[in-house]
Amino acid sequence: MLNIVLFGPPGAGKGTQSTRLVERYKLVHLSTGDIFRANIKGGTELGVLAKSYMDQGQLVPDEVTIRMLESEASKTPDAPGYIFDGFPRTPAQAEALDRYLNGKETGITMMLALEVEEEELRKRLLLRGKDSGRADDQDPAVVQKRIDVYRNETEPVRDYYMAQNKYTGIDGIGSIDEIFDRLCAAIDGYKA
C-alpha cells in the first residue's frame, strides 16, 4: 500500500494537491477537513463537537478526530492506499494512526510536507475565505490563530516522521502544476 501523509500549514495547498494525487495514484483521499465538514453538515454528534473547536480556530481533540477518520477509512477496506490530508496533527495522532494501520498490516509510506512562508499562507487563506465563503478563512485573527496553532501544536509531527526517515519537504510556492510535479517526483522516486 502507498500511504501518504500530505502535510503543511493551513493554506499550503494540501486539498488542491490531494485531489490531483488521488487521481494519478488511485488512492483514497482522507481529509479531516472534509470529514469534519460532512459530519458538521450532517449534524452528527461528533460534527457538532468538532465545530465548537473549529469555530475558535482550535484543533479538534485527538479522540474525536481519530474516531471520525477510522470510521471513514473503514468504508474502503480494499483501497490501494490513502492520502491523509490534515491528519495527523499531533504526535499523539501520528502514533494512533500507526497503531490503526499496523492493525491493517500496513503503515505510512511517507510524509510529503508542503513548505510555504507565513505571509503567503495568510494571503492564500484570506483569498480562499473570500472566494469560498468559509467563515474560518475570512477573519484575519482566526487565520493567524490557525497558523499559530499549526506552528505550536502540529509542526512537531514533522519530527515524528523525520525520526522514521519518512519525511520529505516540498517547496509549496509556484504554480499548482509545478508543485504537483515536485510531489510526483518524490513519490515516483520512492517507488523506484
C-alpha positions in Angstrom: 0.0 0.0 0.0 1.0 3.6 -0.7 0.0 5.6 2.4 1.0 9.3 2.2 0.6 12.0 4.9 0.3 15.2 3.0 1.4 17.8 5.5 1.6 21.5 5.7 0.1 24.6 7.4 -3.4 25.8 6.6 -3.4 27.3 3.1 -0.4 25.3 1.9 -2.4 23.7 -0.9 -3.0 20.2 0.6 -6.6 19.9 -0.6 -5.7 21.1 -4.1 -2.8 18.7 -4.4 -4.5 15.8 -2.7 -7.2 15.8 -5.4 -4.6 15.5 -8.2 -2.5 12.9 -6.3 -5.6 10.8 -5.7 -6.4 10.8 -9.4 -2.8 10.0 -10.5 -2.1 7.3 -8.0 -5.7 5.9 -7.5 -5.5 6.5 -3.7 -8.4 7.2 -1.3 -8.4 10.8 0.0 -9.0 11.1 3.7 -9.2 14.8 4.5 -10.0 15.5 8.1 -11.4 18.9 7.0 -13.8 17.2 4.6 -14.7 14.6 7.1 -15.4 17.3 9.7 -17.5 19.3 7.3 -19.5 16.3 6.3 -20.2 15.4 10.0 -21.0 19.1 10.8 -23.4 19.3 7.8 -24.9 16.0 8.8 -25.4 17.3 12.3 -23.7 14.2 13.8 -22.7 14.3 17.5 -19.0 14.3 16.5 -19.7 17.0 14.0 -21.3 19.3 16.5 -18.4 18.8 18.9 -15.8 19.3 16.1 -17.5 22.6 15.1 -17.3 24.1 18.5 -13.5 23.8 18.4 -13.1 24.8 14.7 -15.1 28.0 15.2 -12.5 29.1 17.7 -9.5 28.2 15.4 -8.5 25.4 17.7 -7.6 21.8 16.9 -10.4 19.2 17.3 -9.3 16.8 20.2 -7.4 13.7 19.1 -10.1 11.2 20.3 -12.8 12.9 18.1 -10.6 13.2 15.1 -9.3 9.6 15.3 -12.8 8.2 15.6 -14.0 10.1 12.6 -11.0 9.1 10.5 -11.2 5.4 11.4 -14.9 5.4 10.6 -14.2 6.9 7.1 -11.2 4.6 6.4 -13.3 1.5 7.2 -15.6 2.3 4.3 -12.8 1.5 1.8 -11.0 -1.6 3.1 -9.7 -2.6 -0.3 -8.1 0.7 -1.1 -4.6 0.6 -2.7 -3.6 3.3 -0.3 -4.6 6.5 1.3 -3.6 10.2 1.3 -4.1 11.6 4.7 -4.7 15.3 4.3 -4.8 17.4 7.5 -4.0 14.3 9.7 -2.2 13.6 11.8 -2.0 17.0 13.5 -0.3 16.0 16.7 2.4 13.4 17.6 -0.3 11.5 19.6 -2.4 11.3 16.4 0.6 10.1 14.4 1.1 7.3 17.0 -2.7 6.4 16.9 -2.5 6.3 13.1 0.5 4.0 13.2 -1.4 1.7 15.6 -4.5 1.7 13.3 -2.5 1.0 10.1 -0.4 -1.7 11.9 -3.7 -3.4 12.7 -4.4 -3.4 9.0 -0.9 -4.8 8.3 0.3 -1.6 6.6 1.9 1.7 7.6 2.7 5.2 6.5 5.0 5.2 3.4 6.0 8.8 3.5 5.2 12.3 4.7 5.2 14.9 2.0 5.3 18.4 3.6 4.3 21.5 1.6 6.5 24.3 2.8 5.1 27.8 2.5 6.1 31.1 4.2 3.6 32.5 6.7 2.8 35.8 4.8 1.9 33.7 1.7 -0.3 31.5 3.9 -2.2 34.5 5.3 -2.8 35.8 1.8 -4.0 32.4 0.5 -6.3 31.8 3.4 -8.0 35.2 3.3 -8.4 34.9 -0.5 -9.9 31.4 -0.1 -12.3 32.8 2.6 -13.5 35.4 0.2 -13.8 33.0 -2.7 -15.3 30.0 -0.9 -17.3 31.7 1.9 -15.5 29.5 4.5 -16.0 31.5 7.7 -12.8 30.1 9.3 -10.8 31.7 6.5 -12.4 35.2 6.5 -11.3 36.6 9.9 -7.6 37.6 9.9 -7.5 36.9 13.7 -8.8 33.3 13.2 -6.4 32.8 10.3 -3.5 33.9 12.4 -4.7 31.7 15.3 -4.8 28.7 12.9 -1.3 29.3 11.7 -0.1 29.7 15.3 -1.8 26.5 16.4 -0.1 24.7 13.4 3.3 26.1 14.3 3.0 25.2 18.0 1.0 22.0 18.0 1.1 20.4 14.6 4.6 21.1 13.3 6.1 18.7 15.8 4.5 15.8 13.8 7.3 16.5 11.2 9.8 15.4 13.8 7.9 12.2 14.4 8.2 11.2 10.7 11.8 12.6 10.4 12.8 10.1 13.1 11.3 7.3 10.9 13.1 8.6 7.8 9.7 9.2 6.1 9.7 13.0 5.8 10.2 14.8 2.5 9.9 18.6 2.3 8.3 20.0 -0.8 8.6 23.7 -1.9 4.9 24.8 -1.8 5.5 28.0 -3.8 4.8 28.1 -7.5 2.0 27.1 -9.9 -0.3 24.2 -9.0 1.4 22.2 -11.8 4.9 22.9 -10.6 4.1 21.9 -7.0 2.3 18.8 -8.3 5.3 17.8 -10.3 7.5 18.1 -7.2 5.2 15.9 -5.2 5.0 13.2 -8.0 8.8 13.2 -8.3 9.1 12.5 -4.6 6.5 9.7 -4.8 8.0 8.2 -8.0 11.5 8.4 -6.6 10.4 6.5 -3.5 8.6 3.8 -5.6 11.6 3.4 -8.0 
